[in-house]
Amino acid sequence: MSVAAAGRISHANGGTVALSPEERFWRFVIVDDGNGTCWPWGGAERGNGYGSFWDGEKSVRAHRFAYETFVGPVPEGMELDHVCRNRRCVNPRHLEPVTRSENQLRRFRAPALAATGSAEV
């Protein structure tokens, strides 16, 4: 039995079985050892650093697929912030729904905090 790139399992008898979106998703995730670290996306990447995933119908951001699969829908008017600052991370514990303006503030505040070592930026 082998897993084809198209998301199907090939059996020795020549038949194939389609993988579910969740099964295909896990093929590209590097899961941590239980200590809460990032789960890096090992699949396709969009030009902006976010993982990309085919959910069976359309191309979606891998972190959004993870959040919606394991937590639930992203609330209306919200987007997901990577609190770990790692765009390739798909660990739902590292994703927080926030407004666009909050996400932008966090994006620019995090490097400043790291540079100064202070929360007063």
N, C-alpha and C positions, 0 to 999 in steps of 0.2 A: 504494500500500500504506500502511495506517495501523495504528497500534497502539491497540486499544480498551482502555478502562479495565478490562475484565473479564479481561485477560490473553490476548487473542487478536489475531492479525494479520489484518486484513481486506484482501483482494486486490481489485483493480479488477474481476475477473470475478465478484465477489459471494461467493466462498468465503472461509472463515476457517480458520486453522491455530492450534491452541492453543500457547501458549508454555510452555516448561518452567519449573519453579519458579526455576531459576537465571537464566533469561532475564528473568523477571518481577522477580526480586530486583535485577538490575543496572539496571533502569529507574529505580530509586529511590536509587541510590548515587551520591554525588559523590566520584569517585576523585581521590586526590592526584596530584601531579606527580612521584612517585617519591622524594620526600624523607622518607617515613615519617610524614607527618602523618595526622590523623584522616580517615576517610571518613564524612562526615556522612550520616545516613539522611534522605532527602527524602520518604519516604512517610508513612503513617499513624503516629500516635504514641499510646501509651497515656497515661493521665493522669499517670503517674509519670515521664514524660520518656523512656522507652524506646521505640524504634521497634517497630512492629508490622507483621507480614507474613503474608499468606495463602500457605501453602506448597502449596496445592492440595487439602489435606485439612482443615487447621485453622489457626487464628491462632496464630502463634509470635512470639517476640521476634526482631527482625531480627538483633541481634548474635549470638544463639545459632544462628540459621540459618547465618550467615556462618561461625562457628567450626566447626560440624559439617560444613558443606559443604567448606571449604577446609583444615581441620586434621584433624578427626575427632571422634568422640564425646566429650562432656564426661564425665570419669570419674565413676563412681557416688559419690554423696555430696558432690560438688563443685558449685560454681556459678562463673559467669564474673565476674571482676573487670575493670572497665575501668581499666587502669593509667594511661590518659590522663585519667581522671576525667570523661569526656564520655559521658553515657548514650546519646547519639544516634550515637556512633561504631560502625561495623561493620567496621573494619579488624581482621582476625584477629590481626595483630601486636600490637594494643593490648589483647588479651583474654587473661587468664590464669586457668586453673582453680585455685580456692582453696576452702578450707572456708568455711562460712558465717561462723564466728567470725573468721577472718582477713579476710574481705571487710568485715565490720562494723568491725573495727579500722582497716583501711585507709581506710574511708569517713570515719571521724571523725578520723583522724590527718592526712590530707592537708590539710584546711583549717588545722589548727594549724601544720603545717610551713610552709605558705605565709604565714601571719600572722607567724610568728616568724623565718623564714628559717633555722631551726636544726633539726637532726634530733633534738635533745634536748628532747622535749616532755613 
